[in-house]
């Protein structure tokens, strides 16, 4: 994780990180275990691990990207094409 952060400037490893599949899975697992602990459920996540991950800037909950409906994307594309030809 530290190497990834040094190379990329953040700890938001993609879910399916092609260059290191195990790191992507490990990152997903850390977030899942943290959420279980936060909800008071059984989890191997410890306060020490939470502190260590937060010390390197680990983000527990990623903001969801806004999904654009296909209709809105088509409208946007049409608008762009019309303005590009003017």
N, CA and C atoms as a LAMMPS dump frame, in Angstrom:
ITEM: TIMESTEP
0
ITEM: NUMBER OF ATOMS
258
ITEM: BOX BOUNDS ff ff ff
-5.0000000000000000e+02 5.0000000000000000e+02
-5.0000000000000000e+02 5.0000000000000000e+02
-5.0000000000000000e+02 5.0000000000000000e+02
ITEM: ATOMS id mol type element x y z
1 1 1 N 0.833 -1.188 0
2 1 2 C 0 0 0
3 1 3 C 0.877 1.252 0
4 2 1 N 1.937 1.238 0.783
5 2 2 C 2.813 2.408 0.859
6 2 3 C 3.481 2.651 -0.496
7 3 1 N 3.935 1.59 -1.15
8 3 2 C 4.537 1.742 -2.48
9 3 3 C 3.525 2.314 -3.471
10 4 1 N 2.285 1.81 -3.41
11 4 2 C 1.241 2.303 -4.302
12 4 3 C 1.022 3.794 -4.068
13 5 1 N 0.958 4.193 -2.809
14 5 2 C 0.73 5.608 -2.496
15 5 3 C 1.885 6.477 -2.982
16 6 1 N 3.109 6.008 -2.792
17 6 2 C 4.273 6.778 -3.247
18 6 3 C 4.251 6.969 -4.765
19 7 1 N 3.83 5.958 -5.488
20 7 2 C 3.798 6.032 -6.953
21 7 3 C 2.603 6.829 -7.482
22 8 1 N 1.44 6.736 -6.78
23 8 2 C 0.202 7.319 -7.294
24 8 3 C -0.308 8.532 -6.531
25 9 1 N 0.252 8.78 -5.351
26 9 2 C -0.143 9.946 -4.569
27 9 3 C -1.431 9.783 -3.784
28 10 1 N -1.989 8.57 -3.739
29 10 2 C -3.225 8.309 -2.998
30 10 3 C -3.303 6.821 -2.675
31 11 1 N -4.297 6.463 -1.869
32 11 2 C -4.472 5.056 -1.481
33 11 3 C -5.735 4.442 -2.077
34 12 1 N -6.309 5.073 -3.063
35 12 2 C -7.556 4.593 -3.672
36 12 3 C -7.26 3.572 -4.769
37 13 1 N -6.855 2.392 -4.351
38 13 2 C -6.518 1.32 -5.291
39 13 3 C -7.793 0.871 -5.998
40 14 1 N -7.781 0.774 -7.326
41 14 2 C -8.972 0.309 -8.046
42 14 3 C -9.359 -1.104 -7.609
43 15 1 N -10.65 -1.393 -7.666
44 15 2 C -11.141 -2.716 -7.258
45 15 3 C -10.448 -3.828 -8.031
46 16 1 N -10.263 -3.628 -9.305
47 16 2 C -9.585 -4.638 -10.125
48 16 3 C -8.292 -4.025 -10.664
49 17 1 N -7.336 -3.879 -9.779
50 17 2 C -6.048 -3.271 -10.121
51 17 3 C -5.201 -4.295 -10.87
52 18 1 N -5.075 -4.128 -12.159
53 18 2 C -4.401 -5.103 -13.02
54 18 3 C -2.956 -5.374 -12.628
55 19 1 N -2.264 -4.346 -12.149
56 19 2 C -0.844 -4.483 -11.84
57 19 3 C -0.58 -5.232 -10.536
58 20 1 N -1.605 -5.315 -9.673
59 20 2 C -1.454 -6.033 -8.413
60 20 3 C -2.853 -6.419 -7.915
61 21 1 N -3.356 -7.524 -8.418
62 21 2 C -4.704 -7.98 -8.098
63 21 3 C -4.867 -8.187 -6.591
64 22 1 N -3.837 -8.708 -5.944
65 22 2 C -3.911 -8.967 -4.497
66 22 3 C -4.073 -7.664 -3.72
67 23 1 N -3.427 -6.593 -4.163
68 23 2 C -3.545 -5.308 -3.476
69 23 3 C -4.968 -4.764 -3.591
70 24 1 N -5.57 -4.896 -4.756
71 24 2 C -6.955 -4.463 -4.925
72 24 3 C -7.892 -5.228 -4.01
73 25 1 N -7.706 -6.538 -3.923
74 25 2 C -8.54 -7.381 -3.057
75 25 3 C -8.29 -7.033 -1.589
76 26 1 N -7.035 -6.828 -1.215
77 26 2 C -6.691 -6.49 0.167
78 26 3 C -7.338 -5.164 0.574
79 27 1 N -7.29 -4.19 -0.331
80 27 2 C -7.869 -2.875 -0.047
81 27 3 C -9.375 -2.985 0.157
82 28 1 N -10.06 -3.724 -0.719
83 28 2 C -11.503 -3.944 -0.56
84 28 3 C -11.801 -4.603 0.782
85 29 1 N -10.973 -5.582 1.143
86 29 2 C -11.173 -6.299 2.398
87 29 3 C -10.984 -5.373 3.604
88 30 1 N -9.991 -4.489 3.556
89 30 2 C -9.778 -3.562 4.672
90 30 3 C -11.002 -2.681 4.873
91 31 1 N -11.543 -2.18 3.776
92 31 2 C -12.741 -1.325 3.874
93 31 3 C -13.935 -2.111 4.409
94 32 1 N -14.093 -3.327 3.941
95 32 2 C -15.22 -4.157 4.396
96 32 3 C -15.096 -4.472 5.885
97 33 1 N -13.893 -4.833 6.33
98 33 2 C -13.681 -5.158 7.742
99 33 3 C -13.867 -3.927 8.628
100 34 1 N -13.442 -2.784 8.134
101 34 2 C -13.625 -1.526 8.873
102 34 3 C -15.117 -1.237 9.057
103 35 1 N -15.891 -1.401 7.997
104 35 2 C -17.327 -1.129 8.082
105 35 3 C -18.014 -2.1 9.047
106 36 1 N -17.612 -3.369 9.037
107 36 2 C -18.181 -4.322 9.984
108 36 3 C -17.898 -3.869 11.413
109 37 1 N -16.647 -3.505 11.676
110 37 2 C -16.265 -3.053 13.02
111 37 3 C -17.05 -1.808 13.417
112 38 1 N -17.186 -0.894 12.474
113 38 2 C -17.905 0.347 12.737
114 38 3 C -19.368 0.071 13.102
115 39 1 N -19.939 -0.974 12.521
116 39 2 C -21.336 -1.347 12.793
117 39 3 C -21.478 -2.241 14.027
118 40 1 N -20.347 -2.483 14.704
119 40 2 C -20.389 -3.294 15.911
120 40 3 C -20.414 -4.787 15.659
121 41 1 N -20.068 -5.2 14.452
122 41 2 C -20.065 -6.621 14.105
123 41 3 C -18.652 -7.187 14.27
124 42 1 N -18.553 -8.494 14.296
125 42 2 C -17.275 -9.166 14.464
126 42 3 C -16.366 -8.887 13.263
127 43 1 N -15.122 -8.5 13.569
128 43 2 C -14.169 -8.181 12.513
129 43 3 C -12.747 -8.29 13.067
130 44 1 N -11.818 -8.754 12.243
131 44 2 C -10.422 -8.793 12.692
132 44 3 C -9.742 -7.412 12.647
133 45 1 N -10.457 -6.402 12.189
134 45 2 C -9.902 -5.05 12.112
135 45 3 C -9.645 -4.52 13.529
136 46 1 N -8.418 -4.053 13.748
137 46 2 C -8.051 -3.541 15.072
138 46 3 C -7.9 -2.019 15.031
139 47 1 N -7.956 -1.415 16.201
140 47 2 C -7.727 0.036 16.298
141 47 3 C -6.319 0.379 15.821
142 48 1 N -5.357 -0.49 16.106
143 48 2 C -3.983 -0.248 15.674
144 48 3 C -3.892 -0.206 14.143
145 49 1 N -4.552 -1.157 13.484
146 49 2 C -4.524 -1.177 12.019
147 49 3 C -5.22 0.062 11.455
148 50 1 N -6.33 0.447 12.064
149 50 2 C -7.043 1.645 11.624
150 50 3 C -6.121 2.852 11.718
151 51 1 N -5.425 2.999 12.838
152 51 2 C -4.496 4.128 13.02
153 51 3 C -3.375 4.109 11.984
154 52 1 N -2.806 2.925 11.746
155 52 2 C -1.706 2.814 10.777
156 52 3 C -2.171 3.167 9.371
157 53 1 N -3.337 2.675 8.982
158 53 2 C -3.842 2.983 7.648
159 53 3 C -4.199 4.461 7.524
160 54 1 N -4.812 5.018 8.545
161 54 2 C -5.149 6.448 8.506
162 54 3 C -3.887 7.309 8.482
163 55 1 N -2.812 6.832 9.103
164 55 2 C -1.552 7.579 9.117
165 55 3 C -0.96 7.748 7.714
166 56 1 N -1.277 6.81 6.819
167 56 2 C -0.782 6.94 5.435
168 56 3 C -1.837 7.527 4.506
169 57 1 N -2.951 7.969 5.083
170 57 2 C -3.982 8.62 4.279
171 57 3 C -5.015 7.694 3.679
172 58 1 N -5.166 6.503 4.241
173 58 2 C -6.146 5.547 3.721
174 58 3 C -7.551 6.122 3.846
175 59 1 N -8.321 6.01 2.769
176 59 2 C -9.698 6.512 2.746
177 59 3 C -10.623 5.314 2.922
178 60 1 N -11.445 5.359 3.959
179 60 2 C -12.308 4.225 4.262
180 60 3 C -13.51 4.138 3.344
181 61 1 N -14.105 5.257 3.014
182 61 2 C -15.291 5.236 2.168
183 61 3 C -15.049 6.147 0.975
184 62 1 N -15.047 5.555 -0.193
185 62 2 C -14.847 6.331 -1.413
186 62 3 C -16.162 6.945 -1.845
187 63 1 N -16.092 8.131 -2.355
188 63 2 C -17.3 8.781 -2.863
189 63 3 C -17.702 8.086 -4.15
190 64 1 N -18.962 7.766 -4.239
191 64 2 C -19.475 7.097 -5.439
192 64 3 C -19.48 8.071 -6.598
193 65 1 N -19.061 7.587 -7.74
194 65 2 C -19.101 8.417 -8.927
195 65 3 C -20.535 8.49 -9.412
196 66 1 N -20.909 9.654 -9.85
197 66 2 C -22.261 9.865 -10.344
198 66 3 C -22.413 9.168 -11.692
199 67 1 N -23.406 8.307 -11.772
200 67 2 C -23.656 7.604 -13.029
201 67 3 C -24.572 8.461 -13.889
202 68 1 N -24.244 8.53 -15.146
203 68 2 C -25.044 9.294 -16.092
204 68 3 C -25.874 8.309 -16.906
205 69 1 N -27.163 8.575 -16.982
206 69 2 C -28.02 7.682 -17.752
207 69 3 C -27.625 7.745 -19.228
208 70 1 N -27.94 6.67 -19.938
209 70 2 C -27.602 6.599 -21.353
210 70 3 C -28.305 7.714 -22.129
211 71 1 N -29.54 8.028 -21.754
212 71 2 C -30.286 9.083 -22.439
213 71 3 C -29.607 10.439 -22.243
214 72 1 N -29.167 10.72 -21.019
215 72 2 C -28.493 11.996 -20.756
216 72 3 C -27.18 12.079 -21.519
217 73 1 N -26.458 10.953 -21.602
218 73 2 C -25.189 10.949 -22.326
219 73 3 C -25.426 11.184 -23.815
220 74 1 N -26.468 10.585 -24.385
221 74 2 C -26.789 10.782 -25.801
222 74 3 C -27.157 12.242 -26.043
223 75 1 N -27.965 12.825 -25.153
224 75 2 C -28.33 14.234 -25.28
225 75 3 C -27.092 15.118 -25.223
226 76 1 N -26.209 14.823 -24.275
227 76 2 C -24.973 15.595 -24.142
228 76 3 C -24.128 15.481 -25.408
229 77 1 N -23.956 14.262 -25.913
230 77 2 C -23.167 14.033 -27.124
231 77 3 C -23.769 14.791 -28.304
232 78 1 N -25.11 14.761 -28.449
233 78 2 C -25.771 15.488 -29.542
234 78 3 C -25.532 16.982 -29.423
235 79 1 N -25.62 17.505 -28.193
236 79 2 C -25.418 18.935 -27.972
237 79 3 C -23.982 19.327 -28.325
238 80 1 N -23.035 18.518 -27.932
239 80 2 C -21.623 18.788 -28.228
240 80 3 C -21.403 18.795 -29.741
241 81 1 N -21.968 17.807 -30.419
242 81 2 C -21.807 17.709 -31.876
243 81 3 C -22.429 18.935 -32.57
244 82 1 N -23.588 19.38 -32.114
245 82 2 C -24.243 20.537 -32.729
246 82 3 C -23.407 21.802 -32.538
247 83 1 N -22.878 21.997 -31.344
248 83 2 C -22.08 23.196 -31.097
249 83 3 C -20.737 23.135 -31.795
250 84 1 N -20.223 21.929 -32.011
251 84 2 C -18.929 21.789 -32.676
252 84 3 C -19.022 22.141 -34.167
253 85 1 N -20.2 21.985 -34.76
254 85 2 C -20.356 22.263 -36.19
255 85 3 C -20.786 23.695 -36.466
256 86 1 N -21.047 24.459 -35.41
257 86 2 C -21.495 25.856 -35.598
258 86 3 C -20.311 26.742 -35.851
